[in-house]
Amino acid sequence: MMSIQSSYGSSLGYIWKGFLPVDKVILQEISSTLNTSELGSLIKEKWDSIKAKNPKAYSDTLLRFEQYTEKDGVLTIGVSETDYKTHKALSGIEDLATTLYPTPIGVTLLQKTSDGYVVMGYHAAKKAIDSVGSGWIKPGETVEEAAMREACEETIYVGGLKIKDEPSVIALISGSLRDVGVGVLYSLDYKRGDVSLSKEHEELIYLPANKQAIEKVLTNGKLNEVLVVDQALGMLERYLELGLAD
């Protein structure tokens, strides 16, 4: 899977960069190129170990990134079905060929308030700071539906979600977990006091959406001395590249 290397970390890259309305980014189910038959016993062994520690471990069906094409202002992303079990079992193994890895696809949001802050949150399970409003795309969902669901699951908005401008997709981000994030930009019609956390994160963090603050996070890979996950770093880097920072 070819990607454009980020300037901020060897594990961060971009499969695609652009700026399109979210309804111009289409998911299309195609035949899978994934072949994990030779890894079946390893996957079972690792998953059995995970289940022994956590019998309720998440194991739902996911979508796998296969390819993309861009034509006439429409980005079409080819996807196939995979599962979280395979992703979790293989995510720590380096140098696997693309055909051996599930490469699940999700959405990564950058939510900016009307008074100039990026909404982020501390995620205790990851021991890291992440974008608020990120997660896997479920089979049958559009990118727009997945972004809206994740935003509303993780964020509380006074009076319900209100967006000033049409949501835009600004990147396909590849990260250290060998996943792909569809980067979606939300310009909220709210000031920071009107936004709070619903679930997933334990602490709400407002990052000033200016060049100096964002460059500092990108350079250090941290915010308030806490690691920032690479998908969130990717969205911040794209935000700078597009000249959107104050």
N, C-alpha and C positions, 0 to 999 in steps of 0.2 A: 504494500500500500504506500504509494508515493505521497510525500507531504513536504510542505515548505517549512524549513526549520525556523523556529522562533529565535529571537535575539535574547530570550530570557530563559534558558534552561534546555538541556539536551533532550529531555523527555517530552517537550511541548512542540507541536507542529500544527500545520494547517493543510488539510486536504483541498480546501477551497476557500477563497476569500472573495467577498463581494458586498453588495448592499441591495437586497431585494425585499419587497413586501412579503410578509410571511405566507400569504395565500398564493404566492408564486413559487413556493417550494413544495414539491409534490413527492410523496412516498409511493413507490411502485413496487409491488411484490414480484420478484423474479426467482428463477431457480437458484438454489444455494450452491456455492462452490466449497462449502465447509465439508471436510472429511476428517472426522476424529476417530475413525474405526481403530487405528493403530494405538490410540491413546485411551481406549475404553476402560481398560483395567486400572490405569492411573487415575482417570476421572472418578471411577467408582471408589477407589481407595481414599482419595482426598475428600470426596463428598461424604463418605461414611464417617470419616474423622470429624468433619464439620458438623454433621448431624448428631454425632455422639455428644458434642459439646453444647449444641443448640438444636434440640429436636424440632423447633419451630422456624428453623432457618429459611429465609426467603428463597423460593425456587421457581418463580413464575416464568412463563414464556416471555421471551424478549424478541426484539427485532435485530437482525444482524446487518451491518453496513456491507454492501457488496460493491457498489460503484456509484458514480454520478455522471450526469450529462447536463450541459447548460445550452439552451437553444431558445432564441427569440424571447429572452427575458424570463425564462422559466428554468428553475433548477430541479431536475428530476433525480431523486435518490433511489437507487435500486436496493431493496431490502429483502431478506428472507427470515424465516422463523428460526430462533435458537432458544436457549434457556439459560437462566442465571446459574444453574448448577455447573454447567460446562465452563462458563466465564469465571466463576469463583474458583473452580478447581485448577484452571490453567493460568490465571492472571499473574501468578508469581514466577512463571517459567519464561525465561528470556530466549530469544533466538528461535522461536517457533515460526514456521512458515505461515504466511497469510492464510493458506487453505486449511491450516490446523487450528486456527484461533477464531473464536466466535465473534469478536469485534462488535459488541452490542452498541446500539445507537440510542442516544437520549437527547434531551434538551438542556441547555445551559443558559439561564437568563442573566441579563444585566438590567436591573431595575434602577432607574434614576429618578429621584424625586424632583419636583418642580423648583425647589430651592437649591438644587445642585449637589445631591449626595447619592452615592451608590449604596444600595441596600445589601448588606452582607451579614453573615451570621457565624458564630462559633459552633462547630459540630463536635460534641464531646466524643462520640464514637470514633471519629476520624482524628481527633486531637488536632483539628485544623479549622481554618476559616474557609468558608465556601460561599458561592453565590446563593442567595435566597430565591428559590424557585428553580430547582434543577432535579432531573430524574429521568428514568427510562421512558421511552415512548412505547406505549402498549400496542399490541396488534389491533388493527382497525382504527386507530387514531390518526388524525392529521398532525402535522407539526404544530399548527395553531392550537388545536385542541389539547395536545400534550402540554404546551407552554402555559395555556390558561389553567389547566388542572393543577399543574405544579405550583404556579403562582398562588392560586387560591388555597391550596393545601398547606402551604408553608408561610403564607403572609395574611395578616388581617388588615383590611383597608376600611377606614371609617366611611360608611355609606356604600361599600362594595367597590370592586375594582373599576377604576376609571383611568383610561389611557389617553393622553393628549394627542399623540401622533400614532399613525398606523404602525403596529409592531413590524420590525424589520429583522431579517436574517443576515448576519454579517460574517459568518464563518462556519466551516466544518472543522472542528478542533479535534486533534488526536492527542491523547494524554498518556501518562505513565501506566495507567491501568489497561491500556490497549483498547480503550473504548473510543467512540466518536460522539462528540457533542455538537448538536445543531445550535449555534449561538444566536439567541434571540434578544433583541433590544426592546425594552419597554420604557417609554417616557411617561412616567406617572403624572396624573393630574392631582398630586398630593404633595404636601410638604412633609418633612421627615416625622413630625409629631403625629401625623395621621396614619402612619404605617407601623405595625407591630408584628411580632412573631406568632404563628399558629402552632407549628410543630416542626420537628426535625432538628432545629437549632436551639441552643440553650441561652445564647446571648446575642442581642441585636447590635450590629456595628454599622455605623454610617461613615463611609469613606468619602471625603470631599472629592467631587468629580472634577478636580483641576489637574493640570499637567504635572505639577510638582509632586502632589500627593500620590498620584498614580505611578509616576516614574520611580518614586521611592519604594513602593510596594513591589514593583516589577524587578527592580535592581536587587532588593534584599530577598525576595520570595516570601516575605513575611509582612504581617500587619500587627502592630502591638506585640512584637516578638513572637508571634504565633505563625506557623506555616500557613500559606494560602495554597489551596489545591490548584493543580495546573490548569484545569478547565476554566476556573475563575480568572487565573492569570491571563489565559488566552483571550478572554473577553475584554479584560482591561487593556491588553496590548492592542487589540483591534480598535477599541474605542479611541485610543491615542492616534493610531494610524489614520483613522478616518477624520481626524481633526475636530472631534466632538468635545474634547475636554475644555473646560473653562480656562 
